[in-house]
């Protein structure tokens, strides 16, 4: 029989090969997703079981509800930050704040008095 000469691949052949490759990739992804869907109930049950066990172990430790060690530590009084540094003097900050408030209040009062005296002329 006659043998055909091998022709160079055409763009149609390239697109067919690309489509076949994409199809195989999509099939693999689909199989992976179907497997994840099939495993989802088992995984969810495992997570809930672990959470339940953790809750039971915490409850069985025998600590009181009012146990201070279980409360959340307040970061404002952080023992972990700053090491041995003394906290800032709060009285000083309060006093400075009061002084600034008084100065601003006096300036506002002066501005209002000035406006009232100058607007009465009109």
PLY file of the C-alpha trace (Angstrom):
ply
format ascii 1.0
element vertex 122
property float x
property float y
property float z
element edge 121
property int vertex1
property int vertex2
end_header
0.00 0.00 0.00
0.86 3.55 -0.40
2.41 5.35 2.46
1.41 8.90 3.03
4.11 11.42 3.52
4.06 12.89 6.97
2.57 16.35 6.89
3.58 19.03 9.33
0.99 19.47 12.09
-1.55 22.16 11.38
-3.07 24.68 13.76
-6.14 22.47 13.95
-3.96 19.59 15.15
-2.35 21.89 17.75
-5.73 23.06 19.01
-6.94 19.44 19.22
-3.89 18.51 21.29
-4.38 21.54 23.55
-8.04 20.72 24.04
-7.20 17.10 24.86
-4.58 18.24 27.39
-6.99 20.73 28.98
-9.67 18.05 29.13
-7.35 15.65 30.93
-6.34 18.37 33.41
-9.98 19.21 34.06
-10.80 15.54 34.60
-7.99 15.27 37.15
-9.23 18.39 38.95
-12.77 17.07 38.88
-11.70 13.74 40.37
-9.77 15.57 43.08
-12.77 17.77 43.92
-15.13 14.78 43.95
-12.74 13.04 46.35
-12.73 16.13 48.59
-16.54 16.19 48.54
-16.65 12.52 49.44
-14.17 13.05 52.31
-15.84 16.24 53.62
-18.26 14.54 56.07
-15.47 12.42 57.51
-13.18 15.44 57.89
-15.96 17.50 59.50
-16.71 14.67 61.93
-13.02 14.41 62.80
-12.81 18.15 63.49
-15.90 18.13 65.69
-14.57 15.07 67.55
-11.25 16.83 68.20
-13.04 19.97 69.41
-15.25 17.89 71.69
-12.24 16.09 73.12
-10.41 19.37 73.69
-13.46 20.80 75.44
-13.75 17.72 77.64
-10.07 17.83 78.59
-10.38 21.51 79.52
-13.52 20.82 81.53
-11.99 17.85 83.32
-8.93 19.78 84.50
-10.93 20.67 87.59
-10.38 24.39 87.56
-12.88 26.79 88.97
-14.74 29.26 86.80
-13.24 32.06 88.83
-9.70 30.81 88.38
-7.57 33.83 87.60
-5.09 31.90 85.50
-7.76 31.17 82.90
-8.73 34.81 82.39
-7.37 36.82 79.52
-4.44 38.94 80.54
-4.91 42.68 80.08
-2.30 44.01 77.67
-2.42 47.49 79.19
-0.68 46.20 82.26
1.57 43.96 80.21
4.13 42.16 82.29
5.74 40.81 79.17
6.49 44.13 77.45
9.11 46.54 78.73
10.75 44.25 81.21
11.71 46.16 84.35
10.70 49.61 83.12
8.44 51.67 85.38
5.09 52.73 83.98
4.81 56.36 82.92
3.72 58.86 85.55
-0.01 59.27 85.05
-0.32 62.27 87.37
2.03 64.24 85.19
-0.02 63.50 82.07
-3.27 64.39 83.80
-1.86 67.66 85.12
-0.55 68.60 81.65
-3.93 67.75 80.14
-5.73 69.97 82.66
-3.36 72.86 81.98
-3.86 72.55 78.21
-7.64 72.40 78.72
-7.62 75.58 80.85
-5.43 77.43 78.34
-7.67 76.44 75.44
-10.80 77.34 77.41
-9.40 80.80 78.21
-8.46 81.30 74.54
-11.98 80.29 73.47
-13.54 82.64 76.02
-11.30 85.49 74.84
-12.25 84.82 71.21
-15.97 84.82 72.07
-15.66 88.06 74.06
-13.74 89.69 71.21
-16.36 88.60 68.67
-19.24 89.81 70.84
-17.66 93.24 71.36
-16.89 93.71 67.69
-20.23 92.40 66.43
-22.25 94.72 68.71
-21.08 97.68 66.65
-23.02 96.44 63.64
0 1
1 2
2 3
3 4
4 5
5 6
6 7
7 8
8 9
9 10
10 11
11 12
12 13
13 14
14 15
15 16
16 17
17 18
18 19
19 20
20 21
21 22
22 23
23 24
24 25
25 26
26 27
27 28
28 29
29 30
30 31
31 32
32 33
33 34
34 35
35 36
36 37
37 38
38 39
39 40
40 41
41 42
42 43
43 44
44 45
45 46
46 47
47 48
48 49
49 50
50 51
51 52
52 53
53 54
54 55
55 56
56 57
57 58
58 59
59 60
60 61
61 62
62 63
63 64
64 65
65 66
66 67
67 68
68 69
69 70
70 71
71 72
72 73
73 74
74 75
75 76
76 77
77 78
78 79
79 80
80 81
81 82
82 83
83 84
84 85
85 86
86 87
87 88
88 89
89 90
90 91
91 92
92 93
93 94
94 95
95 96
96 97
97 98
98 99
99 100
100 101
101 102
102 103
103 104
104 105
105 106
106 107
107 108
108 109
109 110
110 111
111 112
112 113
113 114
114 115
115 116
116 117
117 118
118 119
119 120
120 121
